[in-house]
Amino acid sequence: MRTNLADIRQEYTKSGLRENELPGDPLSLFSRWLQEAIDAEVDEPTAVIVGTVSPEGKPSTRTVLLKGLHDGKFIFYTNYESRKGKQLAQNPYISLSFVWHALERQVHIEGTAAKVEPAESDEYFRIRPYKSRIGARISPQSQPIKSRMQLMRAFVREAARWLGKNVERPANWGGYAVTPTRIEFWQGRPNRLHDRFLYTLQPDGEWEISRLAP
Ligand SMILES: Cc1cc2nc3c(=O)[nH]c(=O)nc-3n(C[C@H](O)[C@H](O)[C@H](O)COP(=O)(O)O)c2cc1C
C-alpha cells in the first residue's frame, strides 16, 4: 500500500445536533435525516448495515436497502433462508447502521426483527422490476453455487416460464420489520467532539434521551 492510512483524516464541520432541537420521537428525527440524505443526493441513501447474531453469539453484518418506514418500524426485504434469515429465525435481535458520510452523520438502531405479513411482502414484490422478481425466485441466497453460468441458466429458464404472467413471490423471500428499542444519532463535529444522542425505549413506551460522550 502506497498511502499511509494514518495520514487520512478529515475534520467534521458540516453541522451540529442541539439538545433543545431534539424531538420526543426518534422516528421523526430519523425521517428528517433520511430525507436530508436523499435531498443531498448521497449514494444509496437507504443503504443500511444489518447486524445479526448466530446461535453461538457470533455477529455478522451485511448491507441491505431500507424499503419502508411505518408504524415506528424499519422495513427491509431479503431471502428468509439466507444466512441472516436463518440467524433471525433463531435470534430476533438485530442492529441497523446507517452511515451518511457526505453529511457526517450516522444512526445506530437496535431492536428485534419479525417477518412482515405475507400481503405486505406481496405488495412490495409486485412493484419490483420483472428481472429482480425472477432473480429473487432463482437465487438460493447465501448458498454455495457452482458457477455464474448455473445462475444465468436458472434465470433464463425462470424468465421464460413467467413471460407475460404475474411473477409470484417465492415463499422464502419477504420483508422484516425492525422494532427499535435503542436509537443513537451521531453528528460529526470538529476536534472529534461529536454530538451523540441516545434514545432508549422505556417500559411505559416513552423515549428517554441522553447525550453520550464522543
Ligand atoms: C448497496 C447494497 C444493497 C443491498 N441490498 C440488499 C437487500 O435489500 N436485500 C438483500 O437481501 N441483500 C442486499 N444486498 C446484499 C447483501 O449485502 C448480502 O450480500 C445478502 O443479503 C446475503 O447476506 P447474508 O448471506 O449475510 O444473509 C445489498 C448489498 C449492497 C452492497
The ligand as an ORCA input file, in Angstrom:
! r2SCAN-3c Opt
* xyz 0 1
  C     -25.831     -1.451     -1.588
  C     -26.287     -2.866     -1.305
  C     -27.637     -3.127     -1.156
  C     -28.098     -4.415     -0.894
  N     -29.428     -4.624     -0.686
  C     -29.873     -5.851     -0.334
  C     -31.231     -6.048      0.029
  O     -32.056     -5.115      0.064
  N     -31.606     -7.315      0.366
  C     -30.737     -8.368      0.385
  O     -31.144     -9.477      0.690
  N     -29.426     -8.194      0.077
  C     -28.981     -6.958     -0.270
  N     -27.641     -6.765     -0.558
  C     -26.728     -7.935     -0.494
  C     -26.385     -8.220      0.979
  O     -25.402     -7.295      1.436
  C     -25.900     -9.658      1.215
  O     -24.825     -9.970      0.335
  C     -27.007    -10.693      1.036
  O     -28.242    -10.242      1.579
  C     -26.626    -12.021      1.706
  O     -26.352    -11.791      3.076
  P     -26.251    -12.982      4.147
  O     -25.508    -14.120      3.492
  O     -25.499    -12.405      5.293
  O     -27.657    -13.357      4.519
  C     -27.163     -5.487     -0.802
  C     -25.793     -5.216     -0.934
  C     -25.367     -3.919     -1.172
  C     -23.885     -3.631     -1.294
*
